[in-house]
Amino acid sequence: MNSLSAMSGWLWIKRGFQIFRKQPAEMLTLFFIYMFFNMGIGLIPFIGQFLPLLLVPVFALNFMQACRQIEVGERVYPSLLLSGFRSPALPNLLKLGVLYIIAAALAIAASSLLDGGVFWNVVTSIEPVDPKTLPESGLLLGMTFSALAYLPALMAFWYAAPLIAWHNMSVSKAVFYSFFAVWRTAKSFLVYGLAWFSISVLLSIVLSLIVAITGGSGATLMIILMPLSIAMTVVMYCSFYPTYTDVFVPPEKGTHIEELA
């Protein structure tokens, strides 16, 4: 496990852009297939609410594998999204997904301590929420507290999927190593998070100014912002891989998920 400087967080983002530029169409295709898959399983009554979160570790590993293949000069194909389901580590990845669900539920429930259950009701209710009542409801406070409550779990899950699949760790060991790896590189992750936040805010401001200067409408802004947001989301996915390779040893060239036990 390597120690890193704070500026490594910015370098992770730069490397994410570099990975994306090598095969942008392929990475966007993977992302769209992933989104449509989640939309499809989301239509399944009841369990459709939980399946996307349960499968997060599997798909996270698939995107990491895609980035690994790009870095070693291999072509990425849509079938890569199925590779995690063929991995010997699939049972442990699904166990990790169960922990995702439990941690998310506990974090959302914890928000009730401050907002009286408003955020919980927004997440779990099938009834539409009246936007006019939200400013006075304490929803923002509840969401903020929930995010802070989830932060330790996020640290524990950040590296867990590749540690399970690529290093053959148990779920408990992977979660343990992940938490303390993030803890040791907290300065790098602070820069990483602040940089992504700054990029998103700056892009929104620049686009708003362009639309205002050119006399465009809010619809024009959305038309521009939507594809840009999708591209930036995929770049962010690509930047997850450098956060791993700078801390842990990646698998050897030519090794694929389904070959690892």
C-alpha positions in Angstrom: 0.0 0.0 0.0 1.6 3.2 -1.1 1.5 6.7 0.6 0.6 9.6 -1.7 0.8 13.4 -1.7 -2.3 15.6 -1.6 -1.8 16.5 -5.3 -2.3 12.9 -6.3 -6.0 13.6 -6.1 -5.7 16.1 -9.0 -3.5 13.7 -10.9 -6.2 11.0 -10.6 -8.6 13.3 -12.4 -6.1 14.1 -15.2 -5.5 10.3 -15.7 -9.2 9.8 -15.8 -9.4 12.2 -18.7 -6.5 10.5 -20.4 -8.1 7.1 -20.1 -11.4 8.4 -21.5 -9.7 10.1 -24.5 -8.2 6.8 -25.6 -11.6 5.1 -26.1 -14.4 7.6 -25.5 -17.0 5.9 -27.7 -16.4 2.5 -26.0 -16.7 3.9 -22.5 -19.8 5.9 -23.3 -21.4 2.8 -24.8 -20.7 0.9 -21.6 -22.2 3.7 -19.5 -25.4 3.9 -21.6 -25.9 0.1 -21.5 -25.4 0.2 -17.7 -27.9 3.0 -17.4 -30.5 1.3 -19.6 -30.0 -2.0 -17.6 -30.6 -0.1 -14.3 -33.7 1.5 -15.8 -35.0 -2.0 -16.9 -34.5 -3.7 -13.6 -35.9 -0.7 -11.8 -39.2 -1.6 -13.3 -39.4 -4.9 -11.4 -41.8 -4.5 -8.6 -40.2 -4.0 -5.1 -36.9 -5.7 -5.7 -36.2 -3.3 -8.6 -35.6 -0.7 -5.9 -32.7 -2.7 -4.5 -31.1 -4.6 -7.4 -29.2 -1.6 -8.9 -27.5 -1.0 -5.5 -26.9 -4.7 -5.0 -25.1 -4.9 -8.3 -23.0 -1.7 -7.9 -19.9 -3.7 -6.9 -20.2 -5.9 -9.9 -20.5 -3.1 -12.4 -17.9 -1.0 -10.6 -15.5 -3.8 -11.1 -16.5 -4.0 -14.8 -15.7 -0.3 -15.3 -12.4 -0.8 -13.5 -11.6 -3.7 -15.8 -12.4 -1.5 -18.8 -10.0 1.1 -17.6 -7.3 -1.5 -17.0 -7.7 -2.8 -20.5 -7.5 0.7 -22.0 -4.3 1.4 -20.1 -2.6 -1.8 -21.4 -3.8 -1.1 -25.0 -6.7 -3.6 -25.2 -10.0 -2.8 -26.9 -13.1 -2.5 -24.7 -16.3 -4.2 -26.0 -19.9 -4.0 -24.6 -19.7 -7.6 -23.5 -17.3 -6.5 -20.8 -20.3 -5.5 -18.7 -21.1 -9.2 -18.3 -17.6 -10.2 -17.2 -18.2 -9.5 -13.5 -21.1 -12.0 -13.6 -18.6 -14.7 -14.8 -16.1 -13.9 -12.1 -15.4 -16.5 -9.4 -15.7 -13.5 -7.0 -19.4 -12.9 -7.9 -20.8 -14.3 -4.6 -18.6 -12.0 -2.5 -19.3 -9.1 -4.7 -23.0 -9.7 -4.1 -22.4 -9.9 -0.4 -20.7 -6.5 -0.7 -23.8 -5.2 -2.5 -25.9 -6.3 0.4 -23.6 -4.2 2.7 -24.1 -1.3 0.3 -27.9 -1.5 0.8 -27.6 -1.8 4.6 -25.2 1.1 4.8 -27.4 3.3 2.6 -30.5 2.5 4.5 -28.8 3.2 7.9 -27.4 6.5 6.6 -30.8 7.6 5.3 -32.5 6.6 8.5 -30.0 8.5 10.5 -31.2 11.7 8.8 -34.4 11.4 10.7 -32.5 12.6 13.8 -32.4 16.1 12.3 -35.3 16.4 9.8 -37.9 14.3 11.5 -37.9 11.7 8.7 -38.4 14.0 5.7 -35.5 12.6 3.7 -36.5 9.0 4.5 -40.0 9.7 3.3 -38.8 11.3 0.1 -36.6 8.2 -0.6 -39.2 5.5 0.3 -42.5 7.1 -0.6 -44.1 6.4 -3.9 -46.2 9.6 -3.7 -44.7 12.7 -5.4 -43.3 15.3 -3.1 -44.6 18.9 -3.3 -41.6 21.0 -4.2 -43.1 24.0 -2.5 -42.8 22.3 0.9 -39.2 21.3 0.6 -37.4 24.5 1.6 -39.1 24.5 5.0 -39.0 20.7 5.5 -35.3 20.4 6.6 -34.7 18.1 3.6 -31.3 19.7 2.8 -30.1 19.3 6.4 -31.2 15.7 6.4 -29.5 14.9 3.1 -26.3 16.5 4.3 -26.3 14.6 7.6 -27.1 11.4 5.7 -24.1 11.9 3.4 -21.8 12.5 6.3 -23.2 9.4 8.0 -22.5 7.4 4.9 -18.9 8.6 4.5 -17.2 5.8 6.6 -19.1 3.2 4.6 -18.0 4.9 1.4 -14.4 4.7 2.6 -14.9 1.0 3.3 -16.4 0.3 0.0 -14.2 2.4 -2.3 -11.5 -0.3 -3.0 -13.5 -3.3 -1.8 -14.7 -4.6 -5.2 -11.2 -4.8 -6.9 -9.6 -6.1 -3.7 -12.2 -8.9 -3.6 -11.9 -9.8 -7.3 -8.2 -9.0 -8.0 -6.6 -9.8 -4.7 -8.9 -12.7 -3.7 -9.7 -11.1 -0.3 -12.8 -11.9 1.7 -15.5 -9.3 2.0 -14.5 -8.3 5.6 -10.8 -8.1 4.8 -11.4 -6.0 1.6 -13.7 -3.6 3.5 -11.1 -3.3 6.3 -8.2 -2.6 3.9 -10.3 -0.2 1.8 -11.2 1.9 4.8 -7.7 2.3 6.1 -6.3 2.8 2.6 -8.6 5.8 2.1 -7.8 7.0 5.6 -4.1 7.0 4.9 -4.6 8.9 1.6 -7.3 11.3 3.0 -5.5 14.4 1.8 -5.4 13.0 -1.8 -9.1 12.2 -1.6 -9.9 15.6 -0.2 -8.2 17.3 -3.2 -9.9 14.7 -5.5 -13.4 15.5 -4.2 -12.9 19.3 -4.1 -11.5 19.2 -7.6 -14.5 17.4 -9.0 -16.9 19.7 -7.1 -15.0 22.7 -8.5 -15.1 21.3 -12.1 -18.9 20.7 -11.9 -19.6 24.2 -10.5 -17.3 25.9 -13.0 -18.8 24.1 -16.0 -22.3 25.1 -14.9 -21.3 28.7 -14.5 -19.5 28.8 -17.9 -22.4 27.2 -19.7 -24.9 29.5 -18.0 -22.9 32.6 -19.1 -22.6 31.3 -22.7 -26.4 30.8 -22.8 -27.0 34.2 -21.3 -24.6 35.9 -23.7 -26.0 34.2 -26.8 -29.6 34.7 -25.7 -30.4 31.0 -25.4 -33.2 29.6 -23.1 -33.1 27.2 -20.2 -33.9 24.4 -22.6 -30.8 25.3 -24.6 -28.7 25.0 -21.5 -30.2 21.6 -20.7 -29.5 20.4 -24.2 -25.8 21.4 -23.8 -25.5 20.4 -20.2 -27.0 16.9 -20.5 -24.4 15.3 -22.9 -21.6 17.2 -21.1 -22.7 15.8 -17.8 -22.8 12.3 -19.1 -19.3 12.6 -20.5 -18.0 14.0 -17.3 -19.7 11.2 -15.3 -17.9 8.7 -17.5 -14.6 10.5 -17.0 -15.2 10.4 -13.2 -15.7 6.6 -13.5 -12.4 6.4 -15.4 -10.7 8.4 -12.6 -11.7 5.7 -10.1 -9.1 3.4 -11.6 -6.0 5.6 -10.9 -7.1 6.0 -7.3 -6.7 2.2 -7.1 -3.5 1.7 -9.1 -1.7 4.4 -7.1 -2.4 2.6 -3.8 -2.5 -1.1 -4.7 -0.8 -3.3 -7.3 -3.0 -3.8 -10.4 -3.4 -7.3 -12.0 -0.9 -8.3 -14.6 -1.4 -7.4 -18.3 -3.7 -9.8 -20.1 -5.5 -10.9 -17.0 -9.3 -10.6 -17.1 -11.9 -10.6 -14.3 -13.3 -14.1 -15.1 -9.8 -15.5 -14.9 -9.2 -14.4 -11.3 -10.2 -16.5 -8.4 
